[in-house]
Amino acid sequence: MGDDQVRDEDDHDLLTFAESGIRLREEIAAAEAELRPGPAAERQAALQARLSALTEALARNTRHAEASPGEKGFLDYAPPRPGRAADAEG
């Protein structure tokens, strides 16, 4: 997943791999910017931990997106309807 991802402003209710990647990159940039001026030691440790967690999350997101391009995942889920469970068991 590259840095050329663009927000899809029409999907306000969906967090896709692309949107989550964009959000993670924004949070990583914000954490890096906050680290630049050299915050106090206790704040720096927290920011470093956050930056590490965000970077790991972006790596996981990228792996999942590359492994399942175009996958809808939970979007294909159809909740059980009354009466259908009995039909499926039969």
C-alpha positions in Angstrom: 0.0 0.0 0.0 1.7 3.2 -1.1 1.6 6.8 0.1 -0.5 7.7 -2.9 -3.8 6.7 -1.1 -6.5 9.3 -1.3 -9.4 9.6 1.1 -12.8 8.5 -0.2 -15.0 11.2 1.2 -18.1 9.2 0.2 -17.5 6.4 2.7 -17.9 8.1 6.0 -19.0 5.0 7.8 -16.4 2.5 6.5 -12.8 2.1 7.7 -11.1 0.4 4.8 -7.5 -0.7 4.6 -6.8 2.4 2.6 -8.5 4.8 5.0 -6.9 3.1 8.0 -3.5 3.4 6.3 -4.1 7.1 5.7 -5.1 7.7 9.3 -2.1 5.7 10.6 0.3 7.7 8.5 -1.2 10.9 9.7 -0.9 9.8 13.3 2.7 8.7 12.7 3.6 12.1 11.2 2.0 13.9 14.2 3.9 11.8 16.7 7.2 12.4 14.8 6.5 16.1 14.7 5.8 16.2 18.4 9.1 14.4 19.0 11.2 16.8 17.0 11.4 19.7 19.5 12.7 17.3 22.2 9.9 16.9 24.8 10.5 16.2 28.4 11.9 12.7 29.1 8.6 11.3 30.5 6.6 12.6 27.5 9.3 11.5 25.1 9.0 7.9 26.3 5.3 7.9 25.8 5.6 9.4 22.4 8.2 6.8 21.4 5.9 4.0 22.6 3.0 5.5 20.6 5.2 5.9 17.5 6.3 2.3 17.8 2.7 1.0 18.2 1.5 3.1 15.3 4.3 1.9 13.0 3.6 -1.7 13.9 -0.1 -1.2 13.2 0.7 0.3 9.8 2.9 -2.7 9.0 0.0 -5.1 10.0 -2.5 -3.0 8.0 -0.2 -3.1 5.0 0.3 -6.9 5.2 -3.4 -7.5 5.5 -4.2 -5.2 2.6 -1.5 -6.8 0.4 -2.7 -10.3 1.3 -6.3 -9.6 0.6 -6.6 -6.8 -2.1 -10.2 -5.8 -2.6 -11.4 -8.0 0.2 -14.7 -6.9 1.7 -14.4 -9.0 4.9 -17.2 -8.1 7.3 -19.1 -6.2 4.5 -20.2 -9.6 3.1 -21.6 -10.6 6.5 -25.4 -11.3 6.4 -26.9 -11.6 9.9 -29.0 -14.6 10.5 -32.7 -14.1 10.0 -35.4 -15.7 12.1 -36.3 -19.1 10.6 -33.2 -19.3 8.4 -31.1 -21.0 11.1 -33.5 -23.9 11.2 -33.3 -24.2 7.4 -29.5 -24.2 7.4 -29.3 -26.9 10.1 -31.7 -29.2 8.3 
